[in-house]
């Protein structure tokens, strides 16, 4: 990451995982050979994420298809051999998993010599688990302390900026990412990253990432940290062109915001597990757009424009000024005041509704807050619940969010990026274009 940053390159990364060793090896080698500044990913299967390792072993014995790599079932020795064949100083590999109670998995990763992983006590509990957040905090504290005690500790990335993938206002995403990073620091880690997921308005996303970087700079003294951006994780465009357009916007956002790493998404991912070739194509497309954006930045500047719900390729964007930093800082500070440790503060904050993720059904989340997408594409608070936030209702004509309204908001980016293809009467899921010409 340091070398790529020194060279001004955006590091791109897939979310790739396969069940058998041979295909996983082939996938990692394909990513390593891609024409891009890429790092590798081993995404784990659903059985392993919930510690059902017996079912994962049974699937391996019977040849049943898995939706990821069963690291524990394969065993640390096999995983270590795999990593030894594909990874190195110029090509680290991150394990991505989604487990709220991941201590057995962390033990296996340490034994296998894994470079990096990700998650957190909130971000991997509320969206993916029924485990109480108090149990997740204890489990993640043990995991952090385990890897901090190693001669070469793994890198750990907070998933806090990606809660539910969409419809969580940026200030809460920023606050959760910073709070999880502080939790990691509290338990001995200094090699960390903070996340943010692309939302519905590029100007607001620029503001949010600037707020995240500012807060990280203020709170993570002594840590080696960077920011990772995720291509939109919600309802994806249905057309191939629309899918590459939203990926393009995330790449340009990453470069403009100074984010060091980007998790890409393939057009196939919304429908099925992408092939190795589709993953590599998305990485190379992202790298080409990143280089194009860097070249544009070197040209004489042109006045930026406000962008709402339009999707012009490569258009300059001005960051909004909606108070994301101030809200996020207030949420972080007021949460930390609730208890002497970050972990206990997180437990108390959610039990009191002081932190409240909109539309999240986990039993420890109050689920009284609500968000909406305004006519210009900005993601705003409709209801704050018991969070110490001020909801601005002036001039919006805001009504309670209905089921129909929620579904409409969930499809906002799908419609925004598919609009050209659908309105010109030539909708197709496979237009005859290459990935590199999609922009």
C-alpha positions in Angstrom: 0.0 0.0 0.0 2.8 2.4 0.8 4.6 1.7 -2.5 1.4 2.2 -4.5 0.7 5.4 -2.6 4.2 6.6 -3.4 3.6 6.0 -7.1 0.2 7.6 -7.0 -1.6 4.3 -7.9 -5.0 3.3 -6.7 -4.9 -0.3 -5.3 -7.9 -2.3 -6.6 -9.2 -5.5 -5.1 -11.9 -8.1 -6.0 -14.3 -9.8 -3.6 -13.4 -13.3 -4.9 -13.7 -16.7 -3.3 -13.9 -20.3 -4.5 -14.4 -23.5 -2.6 -11.6 -25.7 -4.0 -7.9 -25.1 -3.7 -7.2 -25.3 -7.4 -9.7 -22.7 -8.4 -8.8 -20.4 -5.6 -5.2 -20.6 -6.6 -6.1 -19.9 -10.3 -8.1 -16.9 -9.2 -5.4 -15.4 -7.1 -2.8 -16.0 -9.9 -5.2 -14.3 -12.3 -5.5 -11.3 -10.1 -1.8 -11.1 -9.5 -1.2 -11.1 -13.3 -3.9 -8.5 -14.0 -2.9 -5.2 -15.7 -3.6 -3.3 -12.5 -2.2 -2.4 -9.1 -4.1 -5.2 -7.4 -4.1 -7.2 -4.1 -5.7 -10.6 -3.7 -8.8 -11.7 -1.8 -10.0 -15.0 -0.4 -13.7 -14.6 0.5 -14.9 -17.3 2.8 -18.1 -19.4 2.4 -21.3 -19.1 4.4 -20.7 -22.2 6.5 -17.3 -21.0 7.7 -18.7 -17.5 8.5 -21.1 -19.0 11.1 -18.5 -21.6 12.4 -20.3 -24.5 10.9 -17.1 -26.2 9.8 -18.5 -29.7 9.8 -20.9 -28.7 7.0 -18.0 -27.1 5.1 -16.0 -30.3 5.4 -18.9 -32.4 4.3 -19.3 -30.1 1.2 -15.6 -30.7 0.4 -16.0 -34.5 0.7 -19.1 -34.6 -1.5 -18.1 -32.0 -4.0 -21.0 -29.7 -3.2 -20.7 -26.2 -4.5 -19.6 -23.6 -1.9 -20.0 -19.8 -2.2 -16.5 -19.1 -0.9 -13.3 -20.7 0.5 -13.7 -22.9 3.6 -10.4 -21.9 5.2 -10.9 -23.8 8.5 -12.1 -27.0 6.7 -9.2 -26.9 4.3 -6.9 -26.4 7.3 -4.1 -23.9 8.0 -1.4 -26.1 6.3 -3.2 -26.2 3.0 -4.0 -22.5 3.2 -0.4 -21.7 4.0 0.8 -23.7 1.0 -1.7 -21.8 -1.2 -0.5 -18.4 0.0 3.1 -19.5 -0.4 2.4 -20.2 -4.1 0.7 -16.9 -4.9 1.3 -14.1 -2.3 4.4 -12.0 -1.6 5.5 -8.5 -0.7 4.2 -7.2 -4.0 0.9 -9.2 -3.7 -0.7 -9.4 -0.3 -3.9 -11.4 0.2 -6.8 -10.4 2.4 -9.3 -12.9 3.9 -12.8 -11.5 3.9 -15.4 -13.4 5.9 -18.5 -11.8 7.5 -18.3 -13.6 10.9 -19.6 -12.0 14.1 -17.8 -14.5 16.3 -14.6 -15.3 14.4 -12.1 -16.5 17.0 -11.7 -20.0 15.5 -11.3 -18.4 12.1 -8.6 -16.0 13.4 -6.7 -18.9 15.0 -6.7 -20.6 11.6 -5.6 -17.4 9.8 -2.8 -16.9 12.2 -1.6 -20.5 11.7 -1.9 -20.0 7.9 0.1 -16.8 7.9 -2.6 -14.6 6.4 -1.6 -11.0 5.5 -4.8 -9.2 6.3 -8.5 -9.6 7.1 -11.5 -7.3 7.9 -14.7 -6.9 9.9 -15.5 -5.5 13.3 -17.7 -6.0 16.4 -20.5 -3.9 15.0 -20.1 -4.1 11.2 -19.9 -7.9 11.2 -22.6 -8.4 13.9 -25.6 -6.2 13.1 -26.0 -7.0 9.4 -25.0 -10.7 9.5 -25.7 -12.3 12.8 -28.2 -12.9 15.6 -25.4 -12.9 18.2 -25.7 -10.2 20.9 -23.4 -7.2 20.2 -21.9 -7.8 23.7 -20.7 -11.3 22.6 -19.3 -9.9 19.3 -17.4 -7.2 21.2 -15.8 -9.8 23.5 -15.0 -12.1 20.5 -13.4 -9.3 18.5 -11.4 -8.1 21.5 -9.9 -11.6 21.7 -9.2 -11.7 18.0 -7.5 -8.3 18.0 -5.3 -9.3 21.0 -4.5 -12.6 19.3 -3.1 -11.0 16.1 -1.5 -8.1 18.0 0.6 -10.7 19.9 2.1 -12.1 16.7 5.6 -11.1 15.5 4.0 -9.8 12.3 0.4 -8.8 13.1 -2.2 -9.0 10.4 -3.6 -5.9 8.9 -7.2 -5.4 10.0 -9.8 -3.3 8.1 -13.0 -1.9 9.7 -16.1 -2.8 7.7 -18.0 0.0 9.6 -18.4 2.3 6.6 -20.5 -0.3 4.8 -23.4 -1.0 7.1 -26.3 -2.7 5.2 -24.7 -1.6 1.9 -27.0 1.4 1.4 -29.4 3.9 3.0 -27.3 4.6 6.0 -26.4 8.4 6.1 -22.7 9.1 5.7 -22.2 10.6 9.2 -23.1 7.3 10.8 -21.0 5.3 8.4 -18.0 7.5 9.1 -18.6 7.4 12.9 -18.8 3.6 12.9 -15.7 3.1 10.9 -13.7 5.5 13.2 -15.2 3.8 16.4 -14.2 0.3 15.1 -10.7 1.6 14.3 -10.4 3.0 17.8 -11.6 -0.4 19.1 -8.8 -2.1 17.1 -6.2 0.4 18.6 -7.5 -0.2 22.1 -6.7 -3.9 21.7 -3.2 -3.4 20.4 -3.4 -3.0 16.6 -1.7 -0.3 14.7 -1.9 -1.5 11.0 -5.5 -0.8 10.1 -7.8 0.7 7.5 -11.1 2.4 7.5 -13.9 1.8 5.0 -16.6 3.8 3.3 -19.2 2.5 0.8 -20.2 4.6 -2.3 -23.8 5.9 -1.8 -26.2 7.9 -3.9 -24.5 11.3 -4.4 -20.9 11.7 -5.5 -20.5 15.1 -3.9 -21.8 13.9 -0.6 -19.5 10.9 -0.8 -16.5 13.2 -1.4 -17.6 15.2 1.7 -17.9 11.9 3.7 -14.5 10.5 2.8 -12.9 13.9 3.6 -14.6 13.7 7.0 -13.4 10.1 7.5 -9.8 11.1 6.7 -10.0 14.1 8.9 -11.3 12.2 11.9 -8.8 9.4 11.4 -6.0 11.9 11.3 -7.2 13.4 14.5 -7.9 10.1 16.4 -5.4 7.5 15.2 -2.1 9.0 16.1 0.7 6.4 15.9 -1.3 4.1 13.6 -0.5 3.1 10.0 -3.9 3.6 8.4 -5.4 4.1 5.0 -9.0 4.4 3.6 -10.7 1.8 1.5 -13.7 2.6 -0.7 -16.3 0.1 -1.8 -18.1 0.3 -5.1 -21.8 0.6 -4.3 -23.1 -2.4 -2.4 -26.8 -2.0 -2.8 -29.2 -2.8 -5.6 -27.0 -2.8 -8.7 -27.8 -1.6 -12.3 -29.3 -4.3 -14.5 -27.5 -3.3 -17.7 -23.8 -4.1 -18.4 -23.2 -0.4 -19.3 -24.9 0.8 -16.2 -22.9 -1.6 -14.1 -19.6 -0.4 -15.5 -20.8 3.3 -15.2 -21.4 2.9 -11.5 -18.0 1.2 -11.1 -16.4 4.0 -13.0 -18.0 6.6 -10.7 -16.6 4.8 -7.7 -13.1 4.7 -9.2 -13.2 8.4 -9.9 -14.5 9.0 -6.4 -11.6 7.0 -4.9 -9.0 9.0 -6.8 -10.5 12.4 -6.1 -11.0 11.6 -2.4 -7.5 10.3 -1.9 -8.7 6.8 -1.0 -5.8 4.4 -1.2 -7.8 1.2 -2.0 -11.0 0.3 -3.9 -13.1 -2.9 -3.6 -14.6 -3.4 -7.0 -17.8 -5.0 -8.0 -18.5 -6.9 -11.2 -21.7 -6.7 -13.3 -22.3 -10.4 -12.7 -22.1 -10.2 -8.9 -25.7 -9.1 -8.4 -26.9 -12.3 -10.1 -24.3 -15.0 -9.5 -20.7 -15.7 -8.4 -18.4 -13.9 -10.9 -15.9 -15.9 -12.9 -12.1 -15.3 -12.6 -12.1 -13.5 -16.0 -15.0 -11.2 -14.9 -13.1 -10.3 -11.7 -9.9 -9.5 -13.7 -11.9 -7.5 -16.3 -13.4 -5.4 -13.5 -10.0 -4.8 -11.9 -8.3 -3.8 -15.2 -11.3 -1.5 -16.1 -11.0 0.2 -12.7 -7.2 0.6 -13.1 -7.7 2.2 -16.5 -10.2 4.6 -15.2 -8.0 5.5 -12.2 -5.1 6.3 -14.5 -7.5 8.4 -16.7 -8.7 10.3 -13.6 -5.1 11.0 -12.5 -4.3 12.3 -16.0 -7.3 14.6 -15.9 -6.2 15.9 -12.6 -2.9 16.9 -14.1 -4.6 19.1 -16.7 -5.6 22.8 -16.2 -8.5 22.8 -13.8 -12.0 23.4 -14.9 -14.8 24.6 -12.5 -16.4 21.6 -10.8 -20.2 21.2 -11.1 -22.9 20.1 -8.7 -24.2 16.6 -9.6 -27.4 15.2 -8.2 -29.0 12.2 -9.9 -27.2 12.4 -13.2 -24.5 10.0 -14.2 -22.2 11.8 -16.7 -18.9 9.9 -17.2 -15.9 11.7 -15.8 -17.8 14.9 -14.9 -16.0 17.1 -12.2 -17.8 17.0 -8.9 -17.8 19.4 -6.0 -18.0 18.1 -2.4 -21.1 19.1 -0.6 -21.1 20.9 2.7 -23.9 19.1 4.7 -22.2 18.8 8.1 -21.0 15.2 7.8 -17.8 15.8 9.7 -19.6 17.6 12.5 -22.2 14.9 12.9 -19.7 12.1 12.8 -17.4 13.8 15.3 -20.3 14.3 17.7 -21.4 10.7 17.4 -17.9 9.5 18.0 -17.3 11.8 21.0 -20.7 11.2 22.6 -20.4 7.4 22.2 -16.9 7.4 23.8 -18.3 9.3 26.8 -20.6 6.4 27.7 -18.0 4.1 29.0 -14.3 3.8 29.9 -13.6 1.4 26.9 -14.5 1.6 23.3 -16.1 -1.9 23.4 -18.3 -1.1 26.4 -19.2 2.3 24.9 -20.4 0.6 21.7 -22.6 -1.9 23.7 -24.2 0.9 25.7 -24.6 3.2 22.7 -26.7 0.6 20.8 -28.6 -0.5 23.9 -29.7 3.1 24.4 -30.4 3.9 20.7 -27.5 6.4 20.9 -26.3 4.7 17.8 -29.0 3.3 15.5 -28.6 1.9 12.0 -31.7 2.7 9.8 -33.7 -0.4 8.7 -31.4 -2.8 10.6 -33.4 -5.6 12.2 -30.8 -6.9 14.6 -32.3 -7.3 18.1 -29.7 -5.0 19.6 -30.4 -2.2 17.2 -33.2 0.2 18.1 -34.3 0.5 14.5 -36.1 3.8 15.2 -33.9 5.9 12.8 -34.9 6.4 9.2 -33.1 7.8 6.1 -34.3 8.9 2.7 -32.8 10.0 -0.6 -33.9 13.5 -1.5 -34.7 14.7 -5.0 -31.1 15.6 -5.7 -29.8 12.2 -4.6 -28.5 13.3 -1.2 -28.9 10.7 1.6 -30.5 12.4 4.6 -32.0 11.6 8.0 -35.8 11.3 8.1 -35.9 10.2 11.7 -33.1 10.2 14.2 -34.7 8.0 16.8 -32.8 8.6 20.1 -29.6 9.6 18.4 -28.4 13.1 19.3 -28.9 14.4 15.7 -31.0 17.3 14.4 -33.3 16.4 11.6 -33.8 19.3 9.2 -37.4 19.1 7.9 -37.5 22.6 6.4 -38.8 22.8 2.9 -38.5 19.1 2.1 -42.2 18.1 2.3 -40.9 15.0 4.1 -43.4 12.3 4.9 -42.9 9.1 6.8 -41.0 6.5 4.8 -43.5 4.0 3.3 -42.8 0.5 2.0 -43.2 1.7 -1.5 -40.9 4.7 -0.8 -38.3 2.4 0.7 -38.3 0.2 -2.4 -38.0 3.2 -4.6 -35.0 4.5 -2.7 -33.4 1.0 -2.7 -33.5 1.2 -6.5 -32.2 4.8 -6.8 -28.8 3.9 -8.2 -30.1 1.1 -10.3 -32.4 3.6 -12.1 -29.8 6.4 -12.2 -27.2 4.3 -14.1 -29.5 2.3 -16.2 -31.5 5.3 -17.4 -29.8 5.8 -20.7 -30.0 2.2 -21.7 -33.6 1.7 -20.6 -35.0 5.0 -22.0 -33.4 4.7 -25.4 -35.3 1.4 -26.0 -32.3 -0.9 -26.3 -32.1 -2.5 -22.9 -29.9 -5.5 -22.8 -28.0 -7.3 -20.1 -25.1 -8.0 -22.5 -24.5 -5.1 -24.9 -21.7 -5.7 -27.4 -19.0 -3.5 -25.8 -15.8 -4.3 -23.9 -15.3 -3.3 -20.3 -12.7 -0.7 -21.3 -15.1 1.1 -23.7 -18.0 1.2 -21.2 -17.1 4.7 -20.1 
